[in-house]
């Protein structure tokens, strides 16, 4: 599978547009159309972020993949916050009950709970936490152990 660096700006812009469109929708079917587009965007981003992560684990000496993984970790925070604004518009909007019926109580409540834990005020903290996780994984991948005179590394 080919990796393409996600366009964070374009994704955030489109998520903002979808948020506005969903609040202005004159029928529930349009809301679901926007919801499907948002979920497709998030799936595409997640796939690219996963590829960057896997490559950074596989090629521990290649700084390109670590940089891509770090980029995706920061971008994930920004894109998730934009997606949460879209979700807020849906679960607090005119078609909230229709949406609950469509996706079920579990998913609807999960979205509401996620909104309680996510806000732009914690964006910097989430980015810092993501970078610390990457640093931690890097330290683990650089560990070596000597067994019977042979030095082994995770790589």
Buried (B, 14 or more C-beta within 10 A) or exposed (E): EEBEEBEBEEBBEBBEEBBEBBBEBEEBEBBBBBBEBBEEBBEEBBBBBBBBBBBBBEEBEEEEBBEBBBBBBBBBBBBBBBBBBBBBBBBEBBBBEBBBEBBEEEEBEEBBEBBEEBEEEEBEEBBEEBEEEBEEBBEEBEEEEEEEEEEEEEE
